[in-house]
């Protein structure tokens, strides 16, 4: 095989553009970037405990004002469990109990609000009128 000859170029910006555009076809294997896999380091980052919401104030409100079938008390108990588990750095347990506290708070608020609305409707339109 005879060596491939390339025309000489002046030392100017053309030389830089040739290098940037890539090597000629004969030297294509030199221009390809070889990718090597670097060893990776895994760093476990634990979420901040302040990100777990305990719904404590909502539970207090439901317990004091809207304690429908003791659901406000149950929500308050789960809210306190969330605070305890956050102190013990049991974030998975804290998240699960926070979901349960939110569920009981939503249920208590919805049922109490619907009962209040029904009472107001029956006060406005008593059944004796029908």
Buried (B, 14 or more C-beta within 10 A) or exposed (E): EEEEEEEEEEEEEEEEEEEEEEBEEEEEEEEEEEEEEEEEEEEEEEEEBEEBBBBBEBBBBBBEEBBBEEBBBBBBBBBBBBBEBBEEEBBEBBBBBBBBBBBBBBBBBEBBEEEEEEEEEEEEEEEEEE
